Amino acid sequence: MKHILVAPDSFKGSLSAYKVGEAVAKGVKAVFPSAGVEILPMADGGEGTVEALLYANKGKVEEVEVSGPLMERVLAKYGVFDYDGKPHAVIECAESTGLTLVPIDKRNPMKSNSYGFGEQIRDAIAKGYRHLVVTLGGSATNDGGLGMLQALGWRFYDQAGRLLTPEDGNPLLHAYDFSTEGVLPELSECTITIASDVMNPFYGPQGAAFVFAGQKGASMEEIIELDGHLKRFADLVEKRLGVNIQAISGAGAAGGLGGAFAGCLGADMQSGIEMVLHYANAAEKMKHADLVFTGEGSLDSQSIYGKVPVGVAKLARKYGIKVIGIAGRIDTDTKLLNEHIDAVFSIQTQCRTLEEAMQPEVTERQIEVTVEQICRLMEEAENRPPAPLESRQDH
């Protein structure tokens, strides 16, 4: 083995993607000390995406104080990096509108809004960034993205024609008209890419309210009410802008933020892992690899749909490169995984409680041991001379 690419997701709750990569590299080097091992941390558009893009492009972190989901002040971070000679900003929804920012007893999508997310975007634009990558996931809001749009200069009015302010809570509940006259002019210079694997429509039984609002603290009565407001706003946008938000796959992501970005700001919605692979220049790195290791905490039925290991494997297959997957657990029919990944291995070597198994030092050591054993098998196969023909005959 001359060159091995290690492109894992994090083992959530245990190790970051980079730490997983380091453990894999140790296992490889124990058997192939002269091999070149390149670590390329991956993510699927959710947690760890900013870190993956900054690592791949030697970027840095910016900080800005913005409004949280309930209009409290929070310090939000976003990443900035150069790609193809152009400055980019990658902005994570959860930094400003995340569910983890709201105490459990205060979670209420009837009151929360995404204004702070718009403030993050506005700050990046003010600092000169015109290529924006936004990640959607983990939001505490179900405002159809109206709060985010307010922060970017959109004006919303209630039935009486009163201008809504961020202090009104969820603007979706009261918005019956809007104006784009005050929209930040620099937005017309921006390209916006959305990283999201959610395919839900804006409203309806599979929409933002019915599928996600309950997780954010809404009762069934409130879910029905939110769904009606989402439909009203979608109808308003179609009437005023000629855009059918409901027809956009993924418009229901992050409480409707997907629809606001794609339908109102003309953003391009992409698969999270495909976006990360693109901005990490993974294809170029694949071309020089003899083997790829990937993995995540749990290889299960969801891994087939837009998760890191399968995304990495699909790209590697284009170049005829073998891919080995490792995981804390394998919880699905391996035949499904082997349609994409050449071989998959659990890192568990003895019985442990889940708490013990997820301790970072245990996970790290188990990855190293498992990868070392895989490499020893490959070394044996490479070095073993072919058996004489007569010894292979049936007796």
Helices and strands as residue ranges (DSSP letters): E 3-6, H 17-29, E 36-39, H 49-57, E 60-67, E 73-83, E 86-92, H 93-97, G 99-101, G 104-106, H 115-126, E 131-135, H 146-151, E 155-157, G 166-168, G 171-173, E 177-179, G 185-189, E 191-195, H 208-212, G 213-216, H 220-241, G 245-247, H 253-259, I 260-264, E 268-270, H 272-279, H 282-286, E 291-300, G 301-304, H 308-318, E 322-331, H 334-338, E 343-346, H 354-357, H 360-383, G 389-392
